Amino acid sequence: MKISVHGCGYVGLVSGACFAETGVNVICVDIDRAKVERLQRGELHIHEPGLEDLVRRNLESGRLRFSADVREAVEHGEAQFITVSTPPGGNGEADLRQVFAVAESIAAHMPGYRLVACKSTVPVGACAEVEKRIAAALAERGADHEFDVVSNPEFLKGGAAVSDFMHPERIIVGTGSRRAIDFLSALYAPFHRKRDRLGVMDRASAELTKYAANAMLATRVSFMNELAGLAERVGADIEQVRAGVGADKRIGYNYLYAGCGYGGSCLPKDTAALVRTAREHGYRSEIVEAVASVNDRQKALLGEKIQAHFGGSLAGRLIALWGLSFKPGTDDMREAPSLVLIEFLLSQDARVRAYDPVAGERCKSLLGERDGLEYAASAYEAARGADALAIVTEWPQFRSPDFGRLRETLGQPVIFDGRNLYSPDMMKDKGFRYFGVGRGERVARDNGSGMHPVGEEVFRPWGSFEGLGQGQGYQVKRLRVLPGETLSLQRHHRRDEHWVVVSGAPVAERDGESHSLKTGDHIHIPLGAVHRIHNPGDEPVELVEVQLGDYLGEDDIERFEDVYGRA
Ligand SMILES: NC(=O)c1ccc[n+]([C@@H]2O[C@H](COP(=O)([O-])OP(=O)(O)OC[C@H]3O[C@@H](n4cnc5c(N)ncnc54)[C@H](O)[C@@H]3O)[C@@H](O)[C@H]2O)c1
């Protein structure tokens, strides 16, 4: 059998090499000539366990070739696999330009029947569009070759790509064409000899299956991250919760780890594309939208905790970072949580010394030379003299470090573990301050005296508040008061307040008088007035509050009672 693969990235290279390993004659083509030349010498630009050996072995056998010549590739393979990237466009939609470019070059050169299999992750309808474009290009050439466009999404995991491809859990083939099904069944037969794992379905279902799978995985991660935030607030340990929840066979343990957020080339991009597809069809994918925003929040969490631990200022602090790649086993830095943390720390004038077993170079080329950012050759070198260590990627070698040496090496024995690698009790015994995600010590993020950053929603038993903006002498907040809830009776000494009711019907109490308000009403709370808000209704109340004064910190609030017992 002869096949061609368009795009020598993670998916193309792995697919091409694995097909060649089963005896298929494969040409992998790429527009990046430098990449092709390196691949022809057996030099890989990506790190995937087992891939280098596989590529070299099949290059030597002659079954695998690399080329920059599209015509040669299109003439060679009866099946043409599209494995180019589908990056996110400006509004989260998948940018399909590379896919269409390949489709058009296949159409320009095909000498007869071709099976075009789309392995790139593409939204529902993309294969139909590829089919349309090939038909149009053939018509323009005056050629009437038959062809099939099949959705054949790829499910391999970065870091275990070769083994996933060799031992797939399912092979999804979306087409109604008998000829295409027969070809792909034969091509994939060596990969599932024990039992049939080929799922043949219509094209739209195959396209959606890929997005559904990634959205489900992302949902599990964000769900656990959301619960981790709650665990921190109620004094629970998310790892114990995970063990209890995962024991249920209907739920299981996979993808149930709380941490500092998911990254990679797939989950963030595919969830965004799914949300976008839904919107394009007049539908809202509310769960997946929430999954993505929980993940954004989670990626910011480590930095915020570190900042809060150091009293709000990180200027001059040295933070050691273990792990850069978005997950272990790969040097893939796409959407890696480490990038969010590094940017945040540098923006706060902290210094960062990072170590990753394989992704250092890739990170360096991505971020370039940056003041305050350096790379270490080992985990301990990264930790030397640091004010704190942040663990971002769960590489196996970080799981059991020499804790004695680590404590001696760090300037301060403080660890922010974004992957919950260690037991909080053990870390305490070993003399560390240990902050996990949903376990370990809690950072005192809100001691009642600090100001909260704009955009951070701060939850209270009565509802929540969020800073909308602040400047010299003023701050603007949005308050949400849950039905039946009341805020503490209080007084300010250095600011007065204006409330505008955005929705709902609260009762404002001001110096002993009750004022029933409705949407659009405004009330002024002058300096020194004793006041509180109550929501007697069944719907949440939303207020916008403008505070004016020379000092706006929370410790200017004199509370006469504390509705949730903090005072
Ligand atoms: N990386 C993963 O783990 C993974 C897993 C499953 C599915 N996918 C999906 O597979 C697709 C490819 O992902 P990737 O990570 O392999 O991308 P990648 O960026 O690593 O590789 C894409 C390659 O295509 C090449 N290319 C671009 N235009 C070309 C053209 N016209 N002709 C030939 N080559 C061209 C690029 O030079 C690059 O080498 C994406 O849609 C992705 O969502 C990726």
The ligand as a Gaussian input file, in Angstrom:
#p B3LYP/6-31G(d) Opt

LIG

0 1
 N       -0.588000      17.257000      18.564000
 C       -1.483000      16.396000      19.003000
 O       -1.307000      15.777000      20.038000
 C       -2.758000      16.140000      18.205000
 C       -3.558000      15.024000      18.545000
 C       -4.693000      14.776000      17.803000
 C       -5.051000      15.649000      16.766000
 N       -4.286000      16.735000      16.488000
 C       -4.685000      17.597000      15.374000
 O       -3.882000      17.279000      14.252000
 C       -3.578000      18.448000      13.499000
 C       -2.079000      18.621000      13.373000
 O       -1.527000      18.878000      14.644000
 P        0.033000      18.837000      14.899000
 O        0.192000      18.996000      16.372000
 O        0.619000      17.654000      14.243000
 O        0.507000      20.178000      14.123000
 P        1.985000      20.714000      13.872000
 O        1.918000      22.188000      13.884000
 O        2.954000      20.000000      14.767000
 O        2.321000      20.222000      12.393000
 C        1.780000      20.749000      11.236000
 C        2.803000      20.619000      10.120000
 O        2.160000      20.921000       8.884000
 C        3.076000      21.620000       8.057000
 N        2.341000      22.290000       6.978000
 C        1.651000      23.449000       7.009000
 N        1.070000      23.693000       5.815000
 C        1.400000      22.657000       4.996000
 C        1.083000      22.312000       3.645000
 N        0.321000      23.095000       2.890000
 N        1.574000      21.165000       3.166000
 C        2.337000      20.356000       3.907000
 N        2.670000      20.618000       5.186000
 C        2.203000      21.757000       5.727000
 C        3.819000      22.525000       9.029000
 O        5.061000      22.963000       8.497000
 C        3.995000      21.572000      10.240000
 O        5.195000      20.833000      10.118000
 C       -4.293000      19.590000      14.201000
 O       -5.554000      19.769000      13.627000
 C       -4.452000      19.057000      15.604000
 O       -5.545000      19.649000      16.251000
 C       -3.137000      16.975000      17.169000

